[in-house]
C-alpha cells in the first residue's frame, strides 16, 4: 500500500511497528519518523520543521504529544499560513499497531504487567493519532492497520462515527479471485523458470481450488505457501507442493510442519496476547468442536465456556483477528477466519507449547463440571 501511494504521489509518510527491533517496536521513533518523511514528501513543509527543531533541539526527548505539536502540527500551520504548503491530498500510513510495545518488552508478553504496558503503549499512540486527525492544521488522511485487539476496538468504539471509517479485511471483500490470480501467476512463473510440466500434480484446477480454499481469504497463507515452494532445496518444487497439500508426508524435503513456520509464529504471537494463553487454547479447541461440527449458537458456547460472567471477553478479547465473533450470538456461531488455525492447534509439532490434545481439553470441561456439581450437592 505504501509503495502504491508513493507511486501516485499520495504518500505523506509511513511507519510500520515491528517487535523485531527497538526502533520499530516502541512509540519513541513514530513522530520523528513521520516528521522526517513529511518534510521530504510534502512541498513547503521542510523549512518549518527544521525551524521547529532549531527552536527546540530537545524535542526528541519529550513525550509523543509534544513531538506531534512541535514537529508536525505547528509546522503545518505555519506552512499553510505562509501559502507554501503543497495542497495535494496525502495519506499517512501507520501499520502493525498491534506489534507496538515498550522497548524493554521483546517477544511474548508473559506477564499481566507486560500485557497492560503493551496496551497502554498502543492507547497512547491511538490518542496522539486521533488528536492529530481532528486538528484543523492536519490535512492528511490516516490509514491505520492493526489486528482488532481489545484496546484498539475499545478506543474506536469511544470515538464519534464521523471521525473514522473501519474496514474489516474478511471474506466480505471476496479476496478469493485475487488469491487465485496470484497463485496462478506465481506457480506459472515457477513452471517457466524451471521447465516444470503443467500436469495434474502441479497446476491443476483441483490444486488451485484446494489452495484457495485453504487460504480462507488470507494472503499471508498463500505468501507462506509460495515462499516454501520457491525456496525448495534438496528436493523438487513438486514435492514441496505435495507436502503443502498433505498428499505426501515424507520426502527428501523438510517435513510438513516446517512449511508454515512463519504462519505458526504469527498464530503463536496472537495467542500470547491473551491473559491466559493455555486456557484460551482449551477454549478454542472447544469452540472449534462446537461451532464447526455442531454449528452451536455462540451464546450457548459462551455459557458452556464461562465459569463466571466476563470470562469470554477476558480470554478471547484479543483473539478477534483469528476468531469471528457474531453480533447476534443467539442466531449465529463462532467461526475461525483461517482454516489453517485449527490445524495449527491440533498439530503438536506446529503448536509446540500451545498444543492441547483432544482428550485434554475434553477432560478439562468434564472435571470443571464435575467439581461444580459436587459443590452444588454439598
N, C-alpha and C positions, 0 to 999 in steps of 0.2 A: 504493500500500500504506500509506504513512504517513497519508494522508487517511482511508482506511477504518478504520485502527486508532484514529486520533484521534476519528473519529465514534462509535466504540463505547466510547470511554473507556479504551482499552487502550494508547495510545501514551505511553511514558515520555519518550523523546527520540529524535531522529533527526539524522543527519548525512550529507551527500552530498558525496563527494570529486569535484572537477572541476578539470581542468587550466587552466581559463579564468581563474582569479583566485587570487592568493597565499593569500587567506584560506580557500579551499576546496581548494587543491592540496596543501598540506603538512599535516603532522600537528599543527602548533602549536595550532590552534584546536579540535581534536577534543574533548578532555576538558573545557575550559571551556564549549564549546557544550552538550555533554551535561549538564554540571552545572547550567547555567542552565535548560535545559528541564526537567530532573528537578525542580528547585526549583519550577518553575511548575506541573508536571503531577502531582506525587506529594505528596499531602497529608501534612503534618507534617515534610517534609524541608527546607523553605526555611530555618528558623531555624538548623539545624545547619550548613548550607552557609555561611550568612552569618557564623556564629561562626568557622568554619574559616578564612575569608578574613581576618577581623579578627585572628586569632591569627597568621596567616602571610600578610601582604599581598604578599610577594614570590613567592608560589606560582606565579604565572602565568609567571615567568621560569625555573622549574625544569623538569626533564625530565618526560616524559609519565607515567611510572610514579609519580613523586612526586605529580603532579597528581591522578592517579586515586586514590591513597591518601588524600590530604588533602581533595580536593573532593567525592569520591563515596563511597568505601568507608567511611571513618571517620564521616561524617555519617549514612550509612545505619545503621551500627551504633548510633550514639548515639540516633537517632530510634526504632529498634526497641527498644532497652533502655528508653527512656522510655515506650514503649507508644503513641507518637503517629504511627507510620508507617502510612500507608494500606496495608492488606494486599491490596488488589485486584490481580489479575495485570496486569503491564505488559510491554511489549516495547520494546527499544531497537533501532532500525534504523540500520545503517551501510551505505551503498550506494556503489558505484563505487570500491571499494578499488583496483582496477587503475589508476585515474587518480591515485592518491596518488603524489607525488614531491616531492623537495626544492624549496623555493620558488625557488631560483636556477636551476632547470631548467624551462623552459617549452617547449611544443611537443614535437618529436620528441627522443628520447634518441639523439643522433647518435654518441656515443662509448661505448666499453665502460665507461668510468668513470661516465658518466651512467646507463647501464642498471644497473650494480651499485649505485649510490647510490639509485636508484629502488627496486630490490628490497630494499635494506636498510631504507629508509623503510617499506615495506609490511610487512616482517617485524617491525619494532618495533611497529607498530600491532597486528599479529596477536598478538604476545606480551602486550601490555598487555590486550587484549580477552580473550584466553584466561585470563589470570591473574584478571581480574575475574569472569569467568563461573564460575570454580571457587572463588571466595572465599565463605565462609559468610554474609557480610553482604550479598551481592549477590543480590537476589530476582528479577531480570529474566531473561527470555529474550532472547538477542541474535540478530537476523536480519542476516546479513552478505551483501551482494551483490557479486559480482565476476566478471570473466572468469576462467576456470580457468588462469591463467598459472602458470608453474613454481613460483614462490615460494609461491603460495597452495596448490597441490596438495601440494608437499613439506611445508609446515608442517602441514597437516591429516593427512597420512599418518603423521606422528610422534605424533599425539595418540591417546589411548585412544578406541575406538569409542563408548563410552558418553558421551563429553563433547560430541560434536557429531553432527549429522544433516545429510548432504549431499543437496541436491536439484538435479538437473540439469534445466534447462528445455529439453528437447528434444522430439522428436515422441512420446515415450512418454507425455506428458501430453495428447496428442491436442488440440492447440490449434486445429485447422482449423475446428471448429464455431464457436468464439468469434470467430475471424478472419472467417469468413463472415458471422456476425451483425453484427459491426462494419461490414463493408463494405456490407451491405445497408442498415443504418440510416443511415450517413453519406451514401451515394450517393442514397438516397431523400430525405434532408433537402435535399441539393443540388437534386434534381429539384423538390421543392416550393418551395424558396426562389426558384428562377429559372425556374420554369414549363417545365422540360425534359420532353419526352415520353419515356416509358419504352419506347423502341423497341429493336430488336435491336442497335443500336450503342451503347446506353447501359447498360441494366441487365438485359441478357440473362443467361441461365444460363451461356452459354459465357464471357461476360466474367467473371462471378463465379468460375467454376471456374478460369479461367486465372490470375486474380489470387491466388486461394487457393493454387494450385499453385506459382506463382512466389514466394510468401511463404515457403515451406518451413518453416512453423511459426513464423516470426519476425514479431512485431508491429511491429518497427521498420521493416520493409519496407512494411507496409501504412500505417503512420503517415506515412512519407515519400511514398507514392503519393497518399494522400488530401490531404496538405498541398499537394502540387504541383497537384492538380486544383482544390482550393478557392481557391488563390491565382492563378487564371488572370487574366492581364492582357494585353490586346491580342489576345486570341483567345478561342475558346469553351472551355467545360468539356469538351465532346465532343472537341475537337481534342486537348486535353491527355490525355484518357483514351486516345485512339488512339495518341498518342506513347508512352505507357507500355506499351501492348500491342504496340508495334513495327509497327503496321499503317500508319503514316503518318510518314515520316521527316522531311519538311519541311512546315511550315505557317507561319502568321503568328506562331506561338509560338516560344519558345526551342527550340533543338534538343534532342533526346532526352537526351544525356549530362547536361545540367544538371538534369534532373528528379531525379537521385539524388545531388545534391551532399552532402547530409547523410549518406547511407549510405556514399558513397565516402570521405568524411572519416573515418568510423569504421573502414572497412576499412584505410585508409592508416595510421591510428594502431595498429591491431593489427599490421600488417606491420612498423612501426617498432620494435616490441618485440622483434623477432628480432635477434640479434647481427650478422647479415649479411642485411639485407632483400633486396638484389639477388639473392643466391644462393638465398634462400628462395623468391623468386618463380619462379626457374627450376625449382626442385624442385616447387613447387606446380603449375606447368604440366604437368610430367611426371606427377605424381600424378593430376591430373585426366584425362590421356590414358589412363594405365594402369588406373585404378580405374573410371572412368565408362564407358569403351569396352570394355575387356577384362575387367573385374572381376578383376584380378590380385590375389592374396593380399597383404596388407600386408607380410608377411615378405619376399616376393620384391622388393617395391618398395623396402624398406629396403636390401636387398643391392645393388640396382641404383643407388640414390642415393648410398650411403655410399662415401667413399674410405677411411675408417677408422672403426673402432667408436666409437660415441658421437656421430657427426655428426648423426643424425636427431634425437636429443633436444636437442642443442645448437642446431640451426637451427629446429626446429619445436616445441620445448617450450613456447613462449609463444603458440602459434597454435592451441591446442585449442579456442578459442571459435569458430573457423571450420572446423576440420578434426576430424571424428570419428575417433578412434583406437581401433580394436577391441582388446578384451582378448586375444582369441586371434588373433594376426596370421597364423597358418598357415591358418586357415579363412576369415577374413573380410577385406574390403578397406577401404581408406580411403574416406571419403565426406565431401563438403562439406555442412555444415549448411544453407548458403544457396545456392540455385541462382543467385542474383544475384552471388555472389562470383566464380565462374569467368567470368561475363560481364564483370564489372569488370576482371579481369586481362587479358581479351582485347580490351579496348576502349582504344585509345591516348588518347582524349580524357578518359576517365574515370580510367584508371590513372596517367596522366601519367608521372612518373619511375619508376613501378613497371612500366611496360609492357615486356613482352618478347614479340616476335612468335614464331610457331611455329618458323620456321627457326632463330632464335637459340637457343632452348632445346634444339632437336634437335642443332644444331652443338656446343653445349656438351658434351653427353654423347659425341658422336662423337669430338670432339677429346680428351676425357679418356681414353676407352678406347683410342684410337689411341696416345696417349702412353704409356699403361700397357703395351700390348703391345710397343711399341718398347723400353721399358726391360727387359721380360722377355726379348726376343730378344737384347739386348746382354748 
